[in-house]
Amino acid sequence: MTQLHDLRLRLLVQQESERIAESQPTDLDLSVVQARCLCWLALLAEAHEDQASDAERRSDTEQAMGWFADSMRLRDVIGVVSSIEIPLPATAGEDGPQPEEDLGPQAA
């Protein structure tokens, strides 16, 4: 079941990346978006771990387990998001010179 969850999450993230890339193809660097998402996810996971520790100190085992489970899910999401390969923007070859044009005149 975990593998199915990981695949579903990967698909959702990739679909969202494609949607973002199509809506803003020239103004957006998906690697920056990925890095920012990873930073926020790490902060959320840390906050959930802190909440779990706080609940454990208060002897609220059920609440501690809930916060801890959420932090582990966030860690799983971090793993999935960080493993997604973001394609580099296509810059060379579309409007610029082709490699053959850069070589200059060829000796015959």
C-alpha positions as a printed Julia matrix, in Angstrom:
108×3 Matrix{Float64}:
  0.0    0.0     0.0
  2.89   2.34    0.73
  4.29   1.84   -2.77
  0.91   2.73   -4.27
  0.76   5.84   -2.1
  4.28   6.86   -3.22
  3.4    6.38   -6.88
  0.2    8.36   -6.51
  2.03  11.18   -4.75
  4.77  11.21   -7.4
  2.15  11.4   -10.15
  0.33  14.28   -8.46
  3.55  16.25   -8.0
  4.64  15.63  -11.58
  1.22  16.66  -12.91
  1.35  19.85  -10.88
  4.88  20.57  -12.1
  3.73  20.15  -15.69
  0.72  22.39  -15.07
  2.95  25.09  -13.6
  5.46  24.78  -16.44
  2.72  25.07  -19.08
  1.09  28.08  -17.43
  4.33  30.02  -16.93
  6.95  28.53  -19.25
  9.31  31.52  -19.36
  8.88  33.0   -15.9
  9.39  29.94  -13.74
 12.33  27.78  -12.78
 10.87  24.5   -11.52
 14.08  23.64   -9.69
 13.57  26.76   -7.56
  9.96  25.74   -6.91
 11.13  22.26   -5.92
 13.78  23.7    -3.56
 11.27  26.04   -1.92
  8.77  23.21   -1.48
 11.44  21.06    0.13
 12.31  23.87    2.56
  8.68  24.31    3.58
  8.11  20.57    3.88
 11.17  20.24    6.11
  9.91  23.06    8.34
  6.47  21.45    8.56
  7.97  18.07    9.43
 10.11  19.66   12.14
  7.09  21.49   13.57
  5.12  18.23   13.67
  7.99  16.5    15.45
  8.07  19.33   18.0
  4.31  18.96   18.51
  4.77  15.21   19.0
  7.48  15.82   21.62
  5.31  18.36   23.4
  2.34  15.98   23.47
  4.6   13.21   24.77
  5.78  15.46   27.62
  2.15  16.08   28.49
  1.6   12.29   28.5
 -0.89  12.59   25.64
  0.22   9.44   23.85
 -2.55   9.42   21.26
 -1.86  13.01   20.22
  1.9   12.36   20.18
  1.42   9.37   17.91
 -0.75  11.43   15.55
  1.8   14.24   15.28
  4.62  11.74   14.84
  2.74   9.87   12.09
  2.14  13.17   10.3
  5.82  14.06   10.52
  6.75  10.69    9.03
  4.3   11.24    6.16
  5.91  14.61    5.54
  9.35  12.96    5.5
  8.01  10.51    2.91
  6.75  13.42    0.83
 10.15  15.1     1.11
 11.74  11.93   -0.25
  9.34  11.77   -3.17
  9.62  15.48   -4.04
 13.41  15.43   -3.86
 13.58  12.39   -6.14
 11.58  14.03   -8.93
 13.81  15.05  -11.8
 12.96  18.55  -12.97
 13.63  18.96  -16.7
 15.91  21.81  -17.63
 14.26  24.55  -19.67
 14.84  24.16  -23.39
 16.98  27.18  -24.22
 19.56  26.06  -26.75
 18.56  25.16  -30.25
 15.13  26.75  -30.38
 15.98  30.26  -31.54
 19.75  30.25  -31.22
 22.41  29.02  -33.59
 22.74  25.32  -34.21
 26.01  23.55  -33.33
 26.89  23.16  -37.04
 26.62  26.93  -37.48
 29.05  27.55  -34.62
 31.89  25.62  -36.27
 32.47  28.16  -39.01
 33.41  27.26  -42.58
 34.46  23.68  -43.11
 37.43  22.74  -45.25
 36.46  20.48  -48.13
